Amino acid sequence: MSAKTMLVTGGSRGIGAAIARLGAAAGWHVAVNYASNEEAAARVVDDIISTGGEAFAIRGDVGEEADVIAMFEAVDARFGRLDGLVNNAGVVDRKARLDEMSVERLTRMMRINVIGTALCAREAVRRMSTSHGGAGGAIVNISSIAAVLGAPGEYIDYAASKGAVDTLTVGLAREVAAEGIRVNAVRPGIIDTEIHASGGQPDRVAAMRGLVPMKREGTAEEVARAALWLLSDEASYSTGAILTTSGGR
Ligand code: NAP
């Protein structure tokens, strides 16, 4: 039988890259999606192939329906099956209060983090659901502890987008539970990646570390291990679960 395959959105850097690498090490064939950093995606793919795995990179903005459709068609063409989807692609924005936020900012946040997650999950369900002739599968959404904390004064738009991801996880899990698909989420806390610099706060990890009960940030690999477990058959009776990986925060 051919190997199981997964698509990791935003698999070029940070948590997504760790999931892609760890997934490949566990025997999955991996489609590595990225938005614009082709070099970073190529590095992940090269690392996987050089260690005997199978992977390819695919550009696409998860918030654009045409890109998402093309991305899943590329996975169909290359792998001929889809067993796992990790909805990891996500963005933050500059630190701001709601009364300072433009509609363009709010729209971008929801388009990438919420609509992107929903569109990719839709394409996965169309392929995996036994009611569509599929063989089942697993979806893991990457949420954030911000969904619970609200991120006041920093980015409540981001927090709200992750709240929507949590609700989408629970609802979709129940919607497709009898069709062979499990849908779960990982809810990371402060993780050491480039996302903080992309939001204009390169020192955010150091500044927040003291607020974490474990008194340290998490690594992308620590989040990846949680995601891989939820994707795997080891989690066969878990659906609609949200696994918090935040050092106790
Ligand atoms: P990151 O280091 O900034 O990496 C983001 C990844 O997403 C990159 O691969 C990027 O591609 C991709 N991406 C961005 N916008 C995209 C789009 N529109 N379409 C497709 N791909 C897109 O971020 P990270 O810290 O690993 O975060 C990954 C996920 O974890 C996000 O959903 C984030 O909200 C969540 N999270 C992170 C933390 C944390 O502290 N780091 C905490 C909680 C939750 P390019 O390389 O092409 O730019």
Boltz pocket constraint, residues with backbone or C-beta under 6 A from the ligand:
constraints:
  - pocket:
      binder: B
      contacts: [[A, 9], [A, 10], [A, 11], [A, 12], [A, 13], [A, 14], [A, 15], [A, 16], [A, 33], [A, 34], [A, 35], [A, 36], [A, 37], [A, 38], [A, 40], [A, 60], [A, 61], [A, 62], [A, 63], [A, 87], [A, 88], [A, 89], [A, 90], [A, 91], [A, 112], [A, 116], [A, 142], [A, 143], [A, 144], [A, 145], [A, 187], [A, 188], [A, 189], [A, 190], [A, 191], [A, 192], [A, 193], [A, 194], [A, 195], [A, 196], [A, 198]]
      max_distance: 6.0
